[in-house]
Structures are given as structure tokens and as C-alpha cells.
């Protein structure tokens, strides 16, 4: 599971980093701490989802690229190759301009829709066949450029709402790995 975002304090409280927030939420739930995997250009940790009725325990590798968004694919490909993870087993959580804030969609495959993190992942993995948890951030108001919108520091009330959205995205990831795509889409796609 990869949370897409930009490293460093400058970007910590921006819409573009909602993927990082979701990965952090999932790590916190399981008491996991990230460690540097500098040769992979990422921070990585592992969590184990407890068994559920009819489902064995599931090991998840969580990662945050330490590259900027447009180079995320390098880190994802390196971690996937090291752990022998096929693209179809990867889940990317990212911000989505085409969904209003507070909305979420889960899907498998597709294009990059202009998202530089997804574009980089597709280029380095050689495919777009991986799962995505798309967290709505909405379109910018007026004529504001999309890049300025997703990279602008959030107001405290918007940051609080985005934390809730990130926690729901983390819930969707757990559902996706335990219950599969269709059940997760039925529950979370809004």
C-alpha cells in the first residue's frame, strides 16, 4: 500500500498529501513505525491485519515515497521489486480533483487522469493495473491552477476534514484486502 504525497514539512498539510495521511493512519492503528529505506527512496513499515471470520491474517507493507510526487513510481517500483510484489497487489491512495471533498472511490486499473504520482507509477511499473483509493479534494475555485490548489496549505477546518477522509481511505484499504474490490466499492464508493 502506497500513500502518494510529497516529503517534507512544506507539503505536510496540503491536499496532495492525503495519501500520506491515510498510510500514517493505518500504521498508527497497528502501532507500526516507519523506517527509512533510503536505497528504495521510501519510508516503509509492515502491519498485520488480524484474522477475521473466514479470512487469515494479512500482512501489508505500507510505504511513503521520499521522492516528490512526480517521481513516486521509482520508489514504488523499487519496494515492489524488493518484496516481489506484483503491480496487481499494489494499492495507491491519492488525492482526486474530479471528486468533491468528502467523497471516495475505489477502483482497479485505469489511466492517470493527469495525476503525476499515478503517471510515474504507470511508467515505472509498466502498467496501470493496480488498485487505487481516490480521495476527493474537489476542483479549485475560480481560475486557480490545480497545482496551486493541491499544494496550498490547508486551513485548520479543512485539514480536520481531510484527516477524516484519510481515515476512511485507510478503512477502505482494510476492506479491499479483506473483502475484495466489489464489496469495497459497494461500501465506499460515494
N, C-alpha and C positions, 0 to 999 in steps of 0.2 A: 504494500500500500504506500503510495507516494503522495505526499501533500505538496502541491505546487505553490511556490511563493518566491520571494526574493530575500536573501540573507541580510542581516544587519538591522540595527535599531531604526534607521531611516524609513524602512518599509514595514516595520513590525505591526503598525496599526493602520494598514491600508486594506482595501477590498481585495487587492491582488493576493494577499496572504491568507485568505480564508482556508486554503488547503493546509497550510502550516498549522493553523489553529485547530483544525479537525484532527490532524495527526497527533498534536500535543494533547488534545482532549482524550483520545484513545489511549495514549501512553500513560497519562495521569490516572485513568480508571484502573489500570493494571499495575500501577506502581513502577512503571518502567522509566528508565532514564536514557536519553540519547548519548551516544558516544561518537567521537569523530572517526570517520572512515576516510581520512584525507586522500588516500590513493584513489578512492572512488568519488571524491568530491561530494561527500554527503555526510549527514549525521544519521545514525542508524540505531535502532533498538528492536528487540523481539518481545512480543507478548503472546501469551497462550490464552485463547478463549476457552473457558471451562466447558466441559461436555454439557450438552443439552439433550432432552429426550430424543433418541434416535440419531444423535449426532455426536461423534467423537470430539475430543479436544482438538482445537485448530491452532496451529502456530502461524502467527502473522509477523512478517518483517515490515517494520514501519520505517520510512525514510523521509528526510527533508534534504533536498539538494542544497549544497552550499554554493552552487553556481547561481548566476542570475537566471531569471525565468527563461530567457531565450536560449539558454544552454542546458536546461534541465535534462534533456534527453541523454546527454553524456553521462550524467550521474546515474540516471535510471538504468541505462544500458549496462554500465559498469557493475552496479549492485545486482542486477538481474543475472548477468553472466557469472558473477562470483558465486551466487547462491543457486545457479541453474534453474532460474525461474523463467518459464515461457511467457511471452507477451500476453497471452490469453489469461494468465494468472495474475496480471497486474491490475491494480485499481488506482486510478488517479483521481484525486479530489482537487477541484479547481473552481475559480470564480467564473461566472457566466453572465455576460451582458444581456443576452437575449431572454433571461428570466428575471422577473421582478424580485427585489429583495424579499426574503421570507419564503421563496419558492425553491424547490429542489427537484432534480430529475436524475434518475439513474439509467444508464444505457450501456450497451456494449458496442464498440466499434464506432465508426463514423469519421468525419473529417475533423479538421482543427478549428473551423469556424473563425479563423483569424486569431486564435489564441496562440501566442508564441511558445508557451510551455508545451502545449499539445503538438504544435508543429515540430518542435525539437524532438519530442518523444517519438513521433512518427518517423522522423528522419533517422534517428539513431537505432530504433528498434526494427526499422524496415517494414513496419505495418502499423495500422491504426486499430488493430484487433485487440483492444484491451478495454476493460471496464472504466467507466467514468461516473463520478458522482459530481454533478454540476450544481453549484450553489449560486443561486441568483443574487446578483448585485445591481441589476437594472441598468438602464441606459443613462448616460449623463444628461443633466438638464441643459436646455438651450443648445448652444453651439459648442459646448465644452468638448474637447477631444477625449475620446475613450481612454487613451493612455493617461491623461491627466486625472480623469475620474477614478480609475482603479488604483492609481498611485498616490492619490491625495490622502492625507492623514484624516482618519475618521473622527467625527465628533464623538464625545463620550456616549451619548444615547445610541448613535449608530453602531459604535463598537460593541455595546452591550447586546444589541440585536444580532450583530454578526457572530458574537460568541454563542448565542443560542442556535443560530443557523449551523455553525461549525459542530456543535454538539449533536444536532440532528443528523448532520452528514456522517459523523462517527457512528451513530446508531444505524444508519443506512449501510455502512460498511459491514458492521457486525451481522446485520440481516443478510446482506449479499453473500457473505462467506458461509453462513449457516443455512440459509433457506433458499438461496439461488436468486437468479435475476427476476424471473416473473413474479414471484411472491414479493420481492423487494420493490419492484416497480408498482405493483398493486397497492402496496402500503405507503410508499413515499412519494411517488410522482404526483406533483400537485399542479 
